[in-house]
Amino acid sequence: MDGDASSRPGGPSRCGGLRLGDRGKRRYAVDVSLRRKVRELRRLVPGGRQLPAEQLFLHTADYISRLKLQVQVLRALSKLYMP
């Protein structure tokens, strides 16, 4: 018992505090979560359903910029027309 992996309570099947099987489950959960978020983003961004993921992210950034600009214009217009 000189401190090698087989002498620890977790034994050799542990890696970085997670059992090897747990890492696979966690990776799968992250993958499923990421796919779900990308699918939702495709639904929210106009034209997003037809784009590959890389272009979707660029298109999303442009879309957010345009939305921010629209908000600024509408705020400016509302100040002109509101007493």
Distance bins in CASP14 RR format, pairs under 12 A and 6 or more apart:
PFRMAT RR
TARGET T0000
AUTHOR 0000-0000-0000
RMODE 2
METHOD distances of the structure
MODEL  1
1 7 1 0 1 0 0 0 0 0 0 0 0
1 8 0 0 0 0 1 0 0 0 0 0 0
1 9 0 0 0 0 0 1 0 0 0 0 0
1 11 0 0 0 0 0 1 0 0 0 0 0
2 8 0 0 0 0 0 1 0 0 0 0 0
3 9 0 0 0 0 0 1 0 0 0 0 0
3 10 0 0 0 0 0 1 0 0 0 0 0
3 11 0 0 0 0 0 1 0 0 0 0 0
3 12 0 0 0 0 0 1 0 0 0 0 0
4 10 0 0 0 0 0 1 0 0 0 0 0
4 11 0 0 0 0 1 0 0 0 0 0 0
4 12 0 0 0 0 1 0 0 0 0 0 0
5 11 1 0 1 0 0 0 0 0 0 0 0
5 12 1 0 1 0 0 0 0 0 0 0 0
5 13 0 0 0 0 1 0 0 0 0 0 0
5 14 1 0 0 1 0 0 0 0 0 0 0
5 15 0 0 0 0 1 0 0 0 0 0 0
5 16 0 0 0 0 0 1 0 0 0 0 0
5 17 0 0 0 0 0 1 0 0 0 0 0
5 20 0 0 0 0 0 1 0 0 0 0 0
6 12 1 0 1 0 0 0 0 0 0 0 0
6 13 0 0 0 0 1 0 0 0 0 0 0
6 14 0 0 0 0 0 1 0 0 0 0 0
8 14 1 0 0 1 0 0 0 0 0 0 0
8 15 0 0 0 0 0 1 0 0 0 0 0
8 16 0 0 0 0 0 1 0 0 0 0 0
8 17 0 0 0 0 0 1 0 0 0 0 0
9 17 0 0 0 0 0 1 0 0 0 0 0
9 19 0 0 0 0 0 1 0 0 0 0 0
10 16 0 0 0 0 0 1 0 0 0 0 0
10 17 0 0 0 0 1 0 0 0 0 0 0
10 18 0 0 0 0 0 1 0 0 0 0 0
10 19 0 0 0 0 1 0 0 0 0 0 0
10 20 0 0 0 0 0 1 0 0 0 0 0
10 22 0 0 0 0 0 1 0 0 0 0 0
11 17 0 0 0 0 0 1 0 0 0 0 0
11 19 0 0 0 0 1 0 0 0 0 0 0
11 20 0 0 0 0 0 1 0 0 0 0 0
12 19 0 0 0 0 0 1 0 0 0 0 0
12 20 0 0 0 0 1 0 0 0 0 0 0
13 19 1 0 1 0 0 0 0 0 0 0 0
13 20 1 0 1 0 0 0 0 0 0 0 0
13 21 0 0 0 0 1 0 0 0 0 0 0
13 22 0 0 0 0 0 1 0 0 0 0 0
13 23 0 0 0 0 0 1 0 0 0 0 0
14 20 1 0 0 1 0 0 0 0 0 0 0
14 21 0 0 0 0 0 1 0 0 0 0 0
14 22 0 0 0 0 1 0 0 0 0 0 0
14 23 0 0 0 0 0 1 0 0 0 0 0
15 21 0 0 0 0 1 0 0 0 0 0 0
15 22 0 0 0 0 1 0 0 0 0 0 0
15 23 1 0 0 1 0 0 0 0 0 0 0
15 24 0 0 0 0 0 1 0 0 0 0 0
15 26 0 0 0 0 0 1 0 0 0 0 0
16 22 0 0 0 0 0 1 0 0 0 0 0
16 23 0 0 0 0 1 0 0 0 0 0 0
16 26 0 0 0 0 0 1 0 0 0 0 0
17 23 0 0 0 0 1 0 0 0 0 0 0
17 26 0 0 0 0 0 1 0 0 0 0 0
18 24 0 0 0 0 1 0 0 0 0 0 0
18 25 0 0 0 0 1 0 0 0 0 0 0
18 26 1 0 0 1 0 0 0 0 0 0 0
18 27 0 0 0 0 0 1 0 0 0 0 0
19 25 0 0 0 0 1 0 0 0 0 0 0
19 26 0 0 0 0 0 1 0 0 0 0 0
20 26 0 0 0 0 0 1 0 0 0 0 0
20 27 0 0 0 0 0 1 0 0 0 0 0
21 27 0 0 0 0 1 0 0 0 0 0 0
21 28 0 0 0 0 0 1 0 0 0 0 0
22 28 0 0 0 0 0 1 0 0 0 0 0
22 29 0 0 0 0 0 1 0 0 0 0 0
23 29 0 0 0 0 0 1 0 0 0 0 0
23 30 0 0 0 0 0 1 0 0 0 0 0
24 30 0 0 0 0 1 0 0 0 0 0 0
24 31 0 0 0 0 1 0 0 0 0 0 0
24 32 0 0 0 0 0 1 0 0 0 0 0
25 31 0 0 0 0 0 1 0 0 0 0 0
25 32 0 0 0 0 0 1 0 0 0 0 0
26 32 0 0 0 0 0 1 0 0 0 0 0
26 33 0 0 0 0 0 1 0 0 0 0 0
27 33 0 0 0 0 0 1 0 0 0 0 0
27 34 0 0 0 0 0 1 0 0 0 0 0
28 34 0 0 0 0 0 1 0 0 0 0 0
28 35 0 0 0 0 0 1 0 0 0 0 0
29 35 0 0 0 0 0 1 0 0 0 0 0
29 36 0 0 0 0 0 1 0 0 0 0 0
30 36 0 0 0 0 0 1 0 0 0 0 0
30 37 0 0 0 0 0 1 0 0 0 0 0
31 37 0 0 0 0 0 1 0 0 0 0 0
31 38 0 0 0 0 0 1 0 0 0 0 0
32 38 0 0 0 0 0 1 0 0 0 0 0
32 39 0 0 0 0 0 1 0 0 0 0 0
33 39 0 0 0 0 0 1 0 0 0 0 0
33 40 0 0 0 0 0 1 0 0 0 0 0
34 40 0 0 0 0 0 1 0 0 0 0 0
34 41 0 0 0 0 0 1 0 0 0 0 0
34 53 0 0 0 0 1 0 0 0 0 0 0
35 41 0 0 0 0 0 1 0 0 0 0 0
35 42 0 0 0 0 0 1 0 0 0 0 0
35 53 0 0 0 0 1 0 0 0 0 0 0
36 42 0 0 0 0 0 1 0 0 0 0 0
36 43 0 0 0 0 0 1 0 0 0 0 0
37 43 0 0 0 0 0 1 0 0 0 0 0
37 44 0 0 0 0 0 1 0 0 0 0 0
37 53 0 0 0 0 0 1 0 0 0 0 0
37 56 0 0 0 0 0 1 0 0 0 0 0
37 57 0 0 0 0 0 1 0 0 0 0 0
37 60 0 0 0 0 0 1 0 0 0 0 0
38 44 0 0 0 0 0 1 0 0 0 0 0
38 45 0 0 0 0 0 1 0 0 0 0 0
38 48 0 0 0 0 0 1 0 0 0 0 0
38 49 0 0 0 0 0 1 0 0 0 0 0
38 51 0 0 0 0 0 1 0 0 0 0 0
38 52 0 0 0 0 0 1 0 0 0 0 0
38 53 1 0 0 1 0 0 0 0 0 0 0
38 54 0 0 0 0 0 1 0 0 0 0 0
38 55 0 0 0 0 0 1 0 0 0 0 0
38 56 1 0 0 1 0 0 0 0 0 0 0
38 57 0 0 0 0 1 0 0 0 0 0 0
38 60 0 0 0 0 0 1 0 0 0 0 0
39 45 0 0 0 0 0 1 0 0 0 0 0
39 48 0 0 0 0 0 1 0 0 0 0 0
39 49 0 0 0 0 1 0 0 0 0 0 0
39 53 0 0 0 0 0 1 0 0 0 0 0
39 56 0 0 0 0 0 1 0 0 0 0 0
40 48 0 0 0 0 0 1 0 0 0 0 0
40 49 0 0 0 0 0 1 0 0 0 0 0
40 56 0 0 0 0 0 1 0 0 0 0 0
40 60 0 0 0 0 0 1 0 0 0 0 0
41 47 0 0 0 0 0 1 0 0 0 0 0
41 48 1 0 0 1 0 0 0 0 0 0 0
41 49 0 0 0 0 0 1 0 0 0 0 0
41 51 0 0 0 0 1 0 0 0 0 0 0
41 53 0 0 0 0 1 0 0 0 0 0 0
41 55 0 0 0 0 0 1 0 0 0 0 0
41 56 1 0 0 1 0 0 0 0 0 0 0
41 57 0 0 0 0 1 0 0 0 0 0 0
41 59 0 0 0 0 1 0 0 0 0 0 0
41 60 1 0 0 1 0 0 0 0 0 0 0
41 61 0 0 0 0 0 1 0 0 0 0 0
41 63 0 0 0 0 1 0 0 0 0 0 0
41 64 0 0 0 0 0 1 0 0 0 0 0
42 48 1 0 1 0 0 0 0 0 0 0 0
42 49 1 0 1 0 0 0 0 0 0 0 0
42 50 0 0 0 0 1 0 0 0 0 0 0
42 51 1 0 0 1 0 0 0 0 0 0 0
42 52 0 0 0 0 0 1 0 0 0 0 0
42 53 0 0 0 0 1 0 0 0 0 0 0
42 55 0 0 0 0 0 1 0 0 0 0 0
42 56 1 0 0 1 0 0 0 0 0 0 0
42 57 0 0 0 0 0 1 0 0 0 0 0
42 59 0 0 0 0 1 0 0 0 0 0 0
42 60 0 0 0 0 1 0 0 0 0 0 0
42 63 0 0 0 0 0 1 0 0 0 0 0
43 49 1 0 0 1 0 0 0 0 0 0 0
43 56 0 0 0 0 0 1 0 0 0 0 0
43 60 0 0 0 0 0 1 0 0 0 0 0
44 56 0 0 0 0 0 1 0 0 0 0 0
44 59 0 0 0 0 0 1 0 0 0 0 0
44 60 0 0 0 0 1 0 0 0 0 0 0
44 63 0 0 0 0 1 0 0 0 0 0 0
44 64 0 0 0 0 0 1 0 0 0 0 0
44 67 0 0 0 0 0 1 0 0 0 0 0
45 51 0 0 0 0 1 0 0 0 0 0 0
45 53 0 0 0 0 0 1 0 0 0 0 0
45 55 0 0 0 0 0 1 0 0 0 0 0
45 56 1 0 0 1 0 0 0 0 0 0 0
45 57 0 0 0 0 1 0 0 0 0 0 0
45 58 0 0 0 0 0 1 0 0 0 0 0
45 59 1 0 0 1 0 0 0 0 0 0 0
45 60 1 0 1 0 0 0 0 0 0 0 0
45 61 0 0 0 0 1 0 0 0 0 0 0
45 62 0 0 0 0 1 0 0 0 0 0 0
45 63 1 0 1 0 0 0 0 0 0 0 0
45 64 0 0 0 0 1 0 0 0 0 0 0
45 66 0 0 0 0 0 1 0 0 0 0 0
45 67 0 0 0 0 0 1 0 0 0 0 0
46 56 0 0 0 0 0 1 0 0 0 0 0
46 59 0 0 0 0 1 0 0 0 0 0 0
46 60 0 0 0 0 0 1 0 0 0 0 0
46 62 0 0 0 0 0 1 0 0 0 0 0
46 63 1 0 0 1 0 0 0 0 0 0 0
46 66 0 0 0 0 0 1 0 0 0 0 0
46 67 0 0 0 0 0 1 0 0 0 0 0
47 55 0 0 0 0 0 1 0 0 0 0 0
47 56 0 0 0 0 1 0 0 0 0 0 0
47 59 1 0 0 1 0 0 0 0 0 0 0
47 60 0 0 0 0 0 1 0 0 0 0 0
47 62 0 0 0 0 0 1 0 0 0 0 0
47 63 0 0 0 0 1 0 0 0 0 0 0
48 55 0 0 0 0 1 0 0 0 0 0 0
48 56 1 0 1 0 0 0 0 0 0 0 0
48 57 0 0 0 0 0 1 0 0 0 0 0
48 58 0 0 0 0 0 1 0 0 0 0 0
48 59 1 0 0 1 0 0 0 0 0 0 0
48 60 0 0 0 0 1 0 0 0 0 0 0
48 62 0 0 0 0 0 1 0 0 0 0 0
48 63 0 0 0 0 1 0 0 0 0 0 0
49 55 0 0 0 0 0 1 0 0 0 0 0
49 56 0 0 0 0 1 0 0 0 0 0 0
49 59 0 0 0 0 0 1 0 0 0 0 0
50 56 0 0 0 0 1 0 0 0 0 0 0
50 59 0 0 0 0 0 1 0 0 0 0 0
51 57 0 0 0 0 1 0 0 0 0 0 0
51 58 0 0 0 0 1 0 0 0 0 0 0
51 59 1 0 1 0 0 0 0 0 0 0 0
51 60 0 0 0 0 1 0 0 0 0 0 0
51 62 0 0 0 0 0 1 0 0 0 0 0
51 63 0 0 0 0 0 1 0 0 0 0 0
52 58 0 0 0 0 0 1 0 0 0 0 0
52 59 0 0 0 0 0 1 0 0 0 0 0
53 59 0 0 0 0 0 1 0 0 0 0 0
53 60 0 0 0 0 0 1 0 0 0 0 0
54 60 0 0 0 0 0 1 0 0 0 0 0
54 61 0 0 0 0 0 1 0 0 0 0 0
55 61 0 0 0 0 0 1 0 0 0 0 0
55 62 0 0 0 0 0 1 0 0 0 0 0
55 63 0 0 0 0 0 1 0 0 0 0 0
56 62 0 0 0 0 0 1 0 0 0 0 0
56 63 0 0 0 0 1 0 0 0 0 0 0
57 63 0 0 0 0 0 1 0 0 0 0 0
57 64 0 0 0 0 0 1 0 0 0 0 0
58 64 0 0 0 0 0 1 0 0 0 0 0
58 65 0 0 0 0 0 1 0 0 0 0 0
59 65 0 0 0 0 0 1 0 0 0 0 0
59 66 0 0 0 0 0 1 0 0 0 0 0
60 66 0 0 0 0 0 1 0 0 0 0 0
60 67 0 0 0 0 0 1 0 0 0 0 0
61 67 0 0 0 0 0 1 0 0 0 0 0
61 68 0 0 0 0 0 1 0 0 0 0 0
62 68 0 0 0 0 0 1 0 0 0 0 0
62 69 0 0 0 0 0 1 0 0 0 0 0
63 69 0 0 0 0 0 1 0 0 0 0 0
63 70 0 0 0 0 0 1 0 0 0 0 0
64 70 0 0 0 0 0 1 0 0 0 0 0
64 71 0 0 0 0 0 1 0 0 0 0 0
65 71 0 0 0 0 0 1 0 0 0 0 0
65 72 0 0 0 0 0 1 0 0 0 0 0
66 72 0 0 0 0 0 1 0 0 0 0 0
66 73 0 0 0 0 0 1 0 0 0 0 0
67 73 0 0 0 0 0 1 0 0 0 0 0
67 74 0 0 0 0 0 1 0 0 0 0 0
68 74 0 0 0 0 0 1 0 0 0 0 0
68 75 0 0 0 0 0 1 0 0 0 0 0
69 75 0 0 0 0 0 1 0 0 0 0 0
69 76 0 0 0 0 0 1 0 0 0 0 0
70 76 0 0 0 0 0 1 0 0 0 0 0
70 77 0 0 0 0 0 1 0 0 0 0 0
71 77 0 0 0 0 0 1 0 0 0 0 0
71 78 0 0 0 0 0 1 0 0 0 0 0
72 78 0 0 0 0 0 1 0 0 0 0 0
72 79 0 0 0 0 0 1 0 0 0 0 0
73 79 0 0 0 0 0 1 0 0 0 0 0
73 80 0 0 0 0 0 1 0 0 0 0 0
74 80 0 0 0 0 0 1 0 0 0 0 0
74 81 0 0 0 0 0 1 0 0 0 0 0
74 82 0 0 0 0 0 1 0 0 0 0 0
75 81 0 0 0 0 0 1 0 0 0 0 0
75 82 0 0 0 0 0 1 0 0 0 0 0
76 82 0 0 0 0 0 1 0 0 0 0 0
END
